[in-house]
Amino acid sequence: MTVPQGRRSSTFTRLLRHGFTDPSAAERLLDDPALSALRDDPLLLDALGATADPDLALLGLVRLVEAQDDDLGRRELLDTLVTAKPLRDRLLGVLGASEALADHLARHPLDWRALVTYESADLHPGVEEFERGLADAADPESLRVAYRRCLLSIAARDVCGTTDVAEAAAELADLATATLRAALAQARAAAPEDAAQCRLAVIAMGKCGGHELNYVSDVDVIFVGEATEGTDEDKAMRAATRLASHMMRICSETNAEGTIWPVDANLRPEGRNGPLVRTLSSHLAYYQRWAKTWEFQALLKARPVAGDLALGEEYVEALAPLVWQAAERENFVPDVQKMRRRVVENIPVGEVDRELKLGPGGLRDVEFAVQMLQLVHGRSDRSIRSGSTLVALQALGAGGYVGRVDAAQLDDAYRFLRSLEHRIQLYKLRRTHLVPEDDADLRRIGRSLGMRTEPITELGRAWKRHTSVVRRLHEKLFYRPLLDAVAQLAPGEARLSTEAARERLVALGYADPSAALRHLEALASGVTRKAAIQRTLLPVLLGWFADSADPDAGLLGFRKVSDALGKTPWYLRLLRDEGAAAENLARVLSAGRLAPDLLLRAPEAVALLGDQGGLEPRGRAHLEQEILAAVRRADGAEQAVTVARGVRRREMFRTAAGDLIGSYGTEDNPAEADPGTLVDRVGDAVSDLTAATLAGTLRAVVREGWGDTLPTRFAVIGMGRFGGHELSYGSDADVLFVHEPREGADEQEAAKAAAKVVAEMRRLLQLPSADPPLLIDADLRPEGRSGPLVRTLRSYEAYYRRWSLVWESQALLRAEPVAGDEELGRAFIGLVDPLRYPAEGLGEDAVREIRRLKARMEAERMPRGADPTLNAKLGRGGLSDVEWTVQLLQLEHGWAEPGLRTTRTREALAAACAAELIPTQDAATLDEAWVLAARVRNAVMLVRGRAGDTFPSDGRELAAVARYLGYDPGHVGEMLDDYRRITRRARAVVEERFYGA
């Protein structure tokens, strides 16, 4: 029969209006003989239109009707569907939200009857009701069918709004409990002898233990066993292990009805490497001796669910004291710091923005924050010891451990994210935490959550809003109540007690919680604009401080900077409006002593932290221009050099801050991946800064003593690390001074003038002041300390021609003009090039002499009692080893290989490798060791505020060095092992390439 076009058009429009996306296909389905009687029923169309996906619901309904055994069954289903609204809403709601449950109904067409009853007892079933629903299951396959039938009723109540997300999650956990009991019963029935030999308790962990299970999730468990009376313990444990394994297989294996869910026992002691079943005493011994913080965190959700429940209760009671003492354990703070980092590196890059559980602002952020607060405060407050995230969050808010507004916002966000997770998993009953990309999927999910106007747009907007709330509150959750503890609150508002605030500060790594509370009170109290802004900033800053090795120093430094700058409007505006500035400041203040010391001498330098390019080192030309301009404006040499040293201090802070932030990384910018880049950047920046400071000082001294022109041309030659562009923060400036009398000038007067310039430069750069001194070291000059500080070019030539030793040729490999008369500097380089790159290389005697000097230096200059494996300068495989090896190659081959004619160690090493003078692997080994040793020296200066060649002995300082080098908290031992391994390999190359071993 042909359908009139007018009628078709009318039906097509009605279907569109009811939310069908493919009205043509829907018309064909409605024309199916199975539904012909209901084709024009407005109740059916309205009910289909109310589902998440009307097209999917209609298709599922047709399949279900067709699957009925006979006409009587079809008529019963359709009549009930028309006359019983509860069934209509439940059945079509499930069919429109879950393709997997529609498949189940098509395979088991009578299971729709499970949705018919609508008594009050059916609205919120518990374990007993689910056990009755599974009671007839005699084998694994029938258990799967019965499980899906029960799941059908949970999903129906969920999608119809009869239960909220927390109730649905609790029902899923109760169904899991009933299923574990049924599976264990089947395992026991299959092996009655094993069952008789042991008591076996199943402890639910994770979301099942917390009464907040997903639709599709691993069910985490731990097994506890004991021997029955008269049974050998080993024999009983083997029997219990067989029962537990069989129970897991019943739930996890796939058959014609699919699988229920995997049972995961990997949270047990020793994980997969440990026995599946342990006795209670064995569990207790493990947790007392070996357990890590995350294992106690997991035990927060432990709950006996199956088997011998009395034994399960004994297990929970025995371990509870250990759980609530976890915050007092030695490694709790570094463990918390480590766990606080979001684990997103294992998520594929393309999925991070769609990851609902582990992504930033995801479910894990809420769950982790709640669990950490429970571990810290649950030892003294039983009211917050719930395994359920939402129940615990509510208790934390009521107790003042979390701000009430924050708790309410997080509750709302967590409920939304869990609802979204449920809807995603319900569709195909697959375990996933990824938000789909397909518009049809997004539309179905949005509609299922009540978004009907623009479901895709509304869903995206709501998801973004809730993840933003979680991201914003995740860190503040720890810290905002600390401010409330020292601030004036509204009457009746709950607050942390002083003792609870101290507990939390200790758990977050603060060594002196009383002092920290005093700082917080000073910063956050009052009604000024400054106090208001700082109350807003401090929760975030405290989180960044706690992420460092020395939170106390960070907070103290912030108070000092705030005291100095708090009344300047630009400072508070900078921190409030420039997100990067606040995080950068927190990193700098808590990473060690050098950068805060530099900053506190001139706090206005904090402005550099908010400028996008503010932490990029400035080049030598730019620095010289600024310093020389200041010298021209100054009144006298002392004022001029004071200004130059002030510029040096500011630029040293810029360099140190950039180095720290590049090493630590920030939330928006990851840490620099190449440590060599960081070392080169610091070396270039500090060397350029030193050269510009010397140039300015030289100009100031000449200007004050002689006006515009000195009677002799004068140049400063950089030596050592200075000439090699490899200065570290605490390095002296190794130099040579050379002069050449001007035409017509008296040579004696010229020499006196040059000597006076040197003396005055050294004096001015070491005058006591707020700025760090710049020490000039001229000991590499001819005749060392016995020789004159400054010589003419002819004097250098005469000395080098007659008296030069091989070590002086080696030292001259680093010579580079850095200040003064450029032409004279070039002339000096022309003079020394034949010495440092001797034609045809070194003779055997010279090579032997260099090796002898190196061996003597190793024996004599290593500090007494120092560990040679951990000395970055003179130790095994350290800076000296690598540099002498490279310099020997330069002395031997520099005359023939232009690439070797450089003052820079890494550049020369790369050139030697390119010229095939050293194998690629050996060059890489030496480069890695040199970069690491250089970074260790930089780290020691940044952390301690004074130079050093060895790792600090203080535990907190050592941890700060490890953080700078990229190690997570608690990995100091790994850092030292890595250092020894890398330098040991480098020393092996040195033995072969330098000593010829």
Buried (B, 14 or more C-beta within 10 A) or exposed (E): EEEEEEEBEEBBEBBEEBBBBBBEBBBEBBEBEBBEEBBEBEEBBEBBBBBBBBBBBBBBBBBBBBBBEEEEBBEBBBEBBBEBEBBBBBBBBBBBBBBBBBBBBBBBBBBBEBBEEBEEEBEBBBBEBBBEBBEEBEEBBBBBBBBBBBBBBBBBBBBBEBBBBBBBBBBBBBBBBBBBBBBBBBBBEBBEEBBEBBBBBBBBBBBBBBBBBBBBBBBBBBBBBBBEEEBEBEEBBBBBBBBBBBBBEBBBEEEEBBBBBBBBBBBBBEEEEBBBBBBBEBBBEBBEEEBBBBBBBBBBBBBBBBBBEEBBBBBBEBBBEBBBEBBEBEEBBBBBBBBBEBEBEEBEEEBBEBBBBBBBBBBBBBBBBBBBBBBBBBBEBEEBBBBBBBBBBBBBBBBBBBBBEBBBBBBEBBBBBBBBBBBBBBBBBEEBBBBBEEEEBBBBBBBBBEBEEEBBEBBBEBBEEBBEBBBBBBBBBBBBBBBBBBBEEEEEEBBBBEEBBBBBBBBBBBBBBEBBBBBBBBBBBBEEEBBEBBBBBBBBBBBBBBBBBBBBBBBBBBBBBBEBBBEBEEBBEBBBEBBBBBBBBBBBBBBBBBBBBBBBBBBEBBBBBBBEEBBBBBEBEEBBEBBBEBBEEBEEBBBBBBBBBBBBBBBBBBBBBBBBBBBBBBEEEEEBEEBBEBBBBBBBBBBBBBBBBBBBBBBBBBBBEBEEEBBBBBBBBBBBBBBBBBBBBBBBBBBBBBBBBEEEBEEEEBBEBBBBBBEBBBEBBEEEBEBBBBEBBBEBBBEEEEBBBBBBBEBBBEBBEEEBEBBBBBBBBBBBBBBBBEEBBEBBBEBBBEBBBBEEBBEEEBBEBBBEBBEEBBEEEBEEEEBBBBBBBBBBBBBBBBBBBBBBBBBBBBBEBEBBBBBBBBBBBBBBBBBEBBEEEBBBBBBBBBBBBBBBBBBBBBBBBEBBBBBBEEEBBBBBBBBBBBBEBBBBEEBBEBBBEBBEBBBBBBBBBBEEE
